[in-house]
Amino acid sequence: MEPKAGGQEKDKTGPRLSPGNSSKHSPERKCILSAEHGARDTLIRLALGPDGEIAPDVRAKAPGRGAWIGVDRPALEAAQTKGKLKGALARAFKTGEISIPADLGDRVERALRQSALDRLGLEARAGTLITGSEKIETAARRGDVHLLIHAADASEDGNRKLDQAWRMGGGEGQGVVFPAERAILSLALGRQNVVHVAIVDRAAAARAQHAIDRWRAFIGLNDGLSASTTATSGASAMDANEGLE
């Protein structure tokens, strides 16, 4: 069963990850904790290292076998505390010789955060991303913005002004609140004082939103997630990691 867009579903192990733009063409995987099936590109892969340590593989590129999870951080850490995670991993990898780092939840979160920041950096270098309130407002009113992003510490007035311009240009809802402050966005994009970001290419918006949604879902911020649903139409989430090494 695929997660519902923009929200979370409860089960025995807690809410499942639910980014809103999984592709119907994406192969399914089963969460080892909830036993629910979901699109591969919405779940998180855990890899078994040569030393037997479990590590997050959020881009699903590590060699060897992997185990997939589709729960958020609180559910993952609860399963780890109760010993359910180790049992599920032992069954998935067919070995009990595994080591789970105590801070696995934090490692997954940091990996998802870095993936989202890397994606924005790639879009900036590709020329599909603009910054600066005046430039964004002009592009939004013209209907050129497919995804609007606000830093976590952006002012309500600034968000409201750009959200309104986006709606006037045909955008839906409000911009996505990025779970990091302007200093982090500025560093990732190599620009000064990045408070707001706009993606002006439809496929690029799908890629960026997918990366952000996965992070937000894992840390429990997808309830009430607001962003243009048109950002993901016409672009497969299978392309979400395109260009990442």
N, C-alpha and C positions, 0 to 999 in steps of 0.2 A: 504494500500500500504506500503510495507516495504521500509525502507531507503536504498539507494544505498551504497555499500561498499566504504569506504575511502573518502567520500565526503559529501556534504550537498545539500538539496533541498530547494528552496525558496517557500514560500506561503504567504498568507496574514499576518500571524503572525511572519514570519521570518523563518530562516533555522531550519530544524528539526534535532534532534539527529540522528546520523548515524554511530554507531559502525559497523565495517566491518565483524562481525562474528555472527550475529543473527542466531538462529537455525530455520530451517523450521518446526521443531516440537514444537516450542515455541508458546503458545496460544497468540492471538492478543488482544490488547487493543486499545481504541480510545483516542487520545489526546483531552483533553477538550478545548484546545485553537485553534488547527488547524483543528479538526474533522477528521484528517487522522488516519488510522489504522497502527499499527506497532507491531512487536514482543514484547511481554511483557518484555523480558529481555533486550530490548534496550531502553525502556521508563523509566520514573522516577515516582514513586508513591508518592503522597502526602497524608498524613493521617490526620484525624480530631481527635484531642485529646479530652479528657473528659471535658476540660475547653473551648472547642470551638476553640482552636488555631490550625492553620495549621502547620504541620511539615514535613520535607522531610523524606521519608522512602525508601531510595535507595536500601535496600536489600529486600523490600517488605515483611516484617515479622511482622509489627505492626498489632494488632488485629483491627477488625472492617472494615468498608468500606474505600475504597481508591479512589482517583481520579488520573488519569494518564496524564502526560505531555510529549511531545516529541519535545520541542523547546529548543533552547539554552538560555544562561543566558540573553543576550541582549533582546531577544524576550519576555522572561518571565517577565523581569523587565519593559519592555514597556507595556505589557498587564496589569501589576499591576498598573502602573502609570495612565493608561487610565481607570481603573476600570473594564476592561474586565475579569481579572483573578477572581475577587470577584464574578462577575456574573456567570462565568462558574463554580466556586466551589459551589456557592449556588444552582445551578441547579443539580450538581452532587451529592451533599449531601442532597438535598431537604430541606435546611434550610438556612435562612439568618443570623443565629446566629453564625457567624464564625469570627475569628480574624486572619488576615494575618500579620505576622511580617514584619516590613519594610525591614529587611535584609534577606528575604527569599532566594533570589538569592545567597547570600553569604553562607547561611546555606546549601543549596543544593550543592554548589561547595565544601565546606569543607567536607561534608559527602561523596561525590564522591572521593575526594582526600584521605580521610581516608580509604575508601574501597579499593582503589588501593594499598595503602601502607600496609594495613592488608594482602591483597592477596600476595604481595611479601614476607612479613614476614612469612606467612604460607608455601610458597614454599621453603623458605630458611630452615625452620625447617624440611621440608619433604625431603630435600636433592636434590631437583630438580633445584636448583639455584646455580650458581657459580659466584664469583667475582674475581677481579684481572686481569689486562690486559693480562699477560702472559698465565694464565690458560684459559682465554676466547679465546685468539688467537689460542692456541693449539686445544681446543675443536672445534672451528669454522672451522679450516682447516680439521679436521677429519670428519666434517659433523654432529657433535653431537649437534649443537646449533639450536634450533627451534624458539627462539626469542631473539633478541639482543636489549638491552636498554641502552641509554646514559643519564647521568644526564644533566640537563639543562645548567650547567656551565662546562661541559666537553670540552676539547680543540678540535678544528676542526681536528688537526693532529691525535689525539688519536682516534677520531671517524672514520676518514678515514681509518686508519690502520686496525681497527677491522672490519669495513664494508667490506674491501677488503678481509680479511681472511674469513669472512662469505660467501662472494660470491664464493670464491675459493672452499669452502666446500659444495657448492650447495645451499646456502641461496639466497634469492631473495631481491633485492633492498638494502635499508639501514636500520640501526637500528632505533628504535623508540626513539625520544627525550622525556624523561620523564619531565613533567612540574614542576619539583622541583630540587633544587640543591643537590649536593653530601652530604651536611650536613644532609638533610632530609632523603635521602636514607640510609645513614650510621646509623642514629638513628633508622629507621624502621627495619633495618636488624640486628641491634646489632653488627655491624662491623665497622672498622675504614676506613675512606677515600674511600667510595664506589663511584666510578666514572662511572663504567660500570657494567652491570648485564647481564648474559646470562641464559636462561632457557633451560635445556637439556632434557626435557621430553615434548612430543607433547601435551598431554592433559593439562599439567601444563601451557604450553605456551598459549594455547587457553584461559584458565582461566585468566591468567595474562593480556593478550592482551585485553580481553573483559573489564576488570575492568579499564584499562588505557584508552581504546577507549571511554568509557562512560564519563569519566572525560574530556578528550580532546574535545569530541564533545560538551559538555555543555559549555566549555569556549572558543569554537570557534577555536580549533587547528586541526580539522580533515581535513581541506583542505591541500592536499599535504602530508597527513599522509603516512609514509613509514614503512613497516614492512613486514615480510615474510607472504605471504598468506597461505603457508603451515602450519603455526603455528596453524591455526584454522581448517584445514581440518581433518576429522576423529574424531572430538570432539565436542559435542553439547554445545552451549552456555547456555543451561539449567543447565549445571554443573558449570557455572561461579562462583556461590556463594557457591559451595560445601566446607564444612569445616568451614564456617563462622557462628558465633553465632549471 
